[in-house]
Amino acid sequence: MSIHIIIDGYNLIRRSSSLSTLDQQDMQLGRETLLDTLETYKRIKRHKITVVFDGTNASPFALQKNQIKGIKVKFSRSGETADTVIKRMAVSEREKALVVSSDLDLVNFAASMGAATISSSAFEEKIAMAVYMDTKGIEDEVQGGWIPTTKKKGPGRRLSKRKRRNRVKTQKL
């Protein structure tokens, strides 16, 4: 099953130390830098990525573009927030979606719809690790397989089904 990564754009930019400084200088520069980073990540991992921005501060030219560098970019309409657009997408995608945001209301809603969630800072770390591994030529280690141990695990320590699905999706990042 392929993953559709839905990103709360300004949330990710403003939680990032490097992107937030660019965003304070110029909002367009912050958006372009985020899209450049995501382009590199998409080239490595090949996941479907959609970035959603609030459309109130966007230039009219930016509102016309639908796909930039292989990444789908959406701006909310006037009178609508990016959270509303992301919630709508989470309802339609359900288990296929992975929502990237640190907004608790949005994260809880997406999780209730069956979508996996990850915080903005954790996703930024995943992007940085993927880019680092790509530049160094390190292969992804195969997850899974049995590791011999004497430590016993029983059903009492098993994660809930939702948390196991969330963990599987975030391991694919």
N, C-alpha and C positions, 0 to 999 in steps of 0.2 A: 504494500500500500504506500503510495507516495504521500509526502507531507506537503501541506500548503502552509507556509510560514506567513502569518499576518502580523505586521509590525505597527505598533503605535509610534509613528515617526518622531514627533516632537518629544514624546516621553523618553525614547531611546537617546535622542540627541541631548536632551537636558540632563540625563542621568550620567552621561559619559563625560569624563574630564576633558578629553581632547576635543570632542565635538561641541561641547557647550561653550568653550572659549571662541570657537569659530562662529557659533550661532550668535554670540553676543556682539561680534563684529558685524556680521551680515547674515540674515536668516537664509538667504539663497545659498551662501557659501556653506553653511552647515548642512543644508539639504543635499547639495551636490557632493560634499565629502562623504556623507552617509551613503549615498547611492554608489559612489566609487568603491567604497569598502564592501558594500553588499554585492557589487558586480564581481569583485574578486572572489568573494565567498560563494556566489552562485556558480562561477566557473569551476570551482573545486568540488562542491557538493551536489550541484544540479537539482536543488529543491526549487519548487515553485514559490516565488516570493512576491508579496504584495505589501507595499508601504502606504499607510493611510495618514494623511496630514489634515489639520484643520484648514479649511479653505478661506477663512476670513482674512488671513494675512498673505495669501498667495497672490502672485501677479497674474493678470488675465492670461498671459502667454503660458504660464505654468499649468493653468487649469485645462488648457487644450490638450496637452500631452498625456497620453494614456500609458505608454510603455517607454521607459528610458533605460537603455543599456541592458535590456532583457528582463528588467524588473518592472512589474506593474505598479504604477503610482496612482493613487486615488486622493482627491481632495474632497472634503465634505462640502456640501452646498451651503449657501448662506442660511443661517438660522439652524444649522445642524452641526453637531460636534463630530470629531473623528471617532469618539467612543461609540456613538450611535451607529456609524458605518461599520465599525469593527464588530459590534454586537450582531448586526444584521448578517455579516459574513460568517460569524461563528455559528449562527442558527442554520445557515444554509450548508456549511461545510461539516459541521459536527465533529466526528472522530477523525476526519482528515486534517483538521486545522491544528496549528500550533500558534498560540497567541503570545506575542512578545510585548509585555507591558509590566510596569510596576504599579499601575493603578489598581488598587484592591477591588474596587467595584467591578471593573472590567474583567479582572482575573477570575473573580468568583462567578460572574455571569458566564464566562466562557467555559469554566470548569463544569458548571451545572448543565451546559449544553453538550458536554462530552468531549470538548476540545482540550488538548493538552496546553499547559501554560508554562512560561518561563519568565523570570524577571529580566528587565532590560540589562542590568549589570552582568548577570550570568550569561545572557546571550552574547554580550559584547566580548566576554572572555572566550566563549566558544568560537566566535569569529576570529579572534586574535590567535587562538590555538590552531585553528584550521589553516590560516594564512602562514603561520610559523612552520607548521608541519609540511606545507606545500613548498615553501622556499628551501627548507632543509632536506627535502626528499624523504621524509620519514613516512612510512606506511602506517595506516590505521591498524592498531592491534585488533585481532578478531575477538569480539566480546563473546562470552559464553564458554562452553566447554567445562568439563568437570575438573576441578582442582582437588587433589587428594587432601583430606584433612580429617582430624578426629573430632572436630567441633561439630556438635549435633545441632541441627536446625529443625524446628518443628513448626506446625501450622501457626502457633502463637506468634511467631516472629515474621510471618509472611505479610507483606504489604497488601493494602486493599487493592482491588482490581483496578480502580481508577489511578492509584499511585503507580502501579506496575505499568500500565499503559503509558502514563506520562513519562516514566523513566525510560521506557523503550524508545519513545519519540525523541526525547532529549539526547539519548545516546547516539541517535542517527545524525545529530548536528555535528 
